[in-house]
Amino acid sequence: MSTYSLYLDDVRDPKAQAPYGEWVIARSVDEAMKVIIVRGVPNHISFDHDLGDGPTGYNFVNSLWVYLDETLFVKGKNLLPDNFTYSVHSTNPVGAKRIRDAMEEALGTWKDWEPKDA
């Protein structure tokens, strides 16, 4: 069970007083995916959209979605913690909306998934 929070941002650090427990900072989509593969899905993810010259926070949502879909449907395991939450701290309003929309669509798939009896 995951007991950490992931902060995806190429520059900023999370506020120390945030209520999400231990923060792990990822500066890129690749770094964030490596953290999730090694540590599991966090209890909370805080997203930035613009990550320098590389892929965006929205791209990370899509990478995470593919990873969790493969885990759900291929391996039969739901890796999303029951208490999972997310936030978007991006100052890019269009990018922030894209992240929120993608996360809400994905959560509709992942939250209620249960394995089917064989």
Sequence and secondary structure as in RCSB ss.txt:
>XXXX:A:sequence
MSTYSLYLDDVRDPKAQAPYGEWVIARSVDEAMKVIIVRGVPNHISFDHDLGDGPTGYNFVNSLWVYLDETLFVK
GKNLLPDNFTYSVHSTNPVGAKRIRDAMEEALGTWKDWEPKDA
>XXXX:A:secstr
   EEEEE SS    TT SSSEEEEESSHHHHHHHHHHH S SEEEE S  TTS  HHHHHHHHHHHHHIIIIIS
    S TT EEEE  S HHHHHHHHHHHHHHHHHHTT      
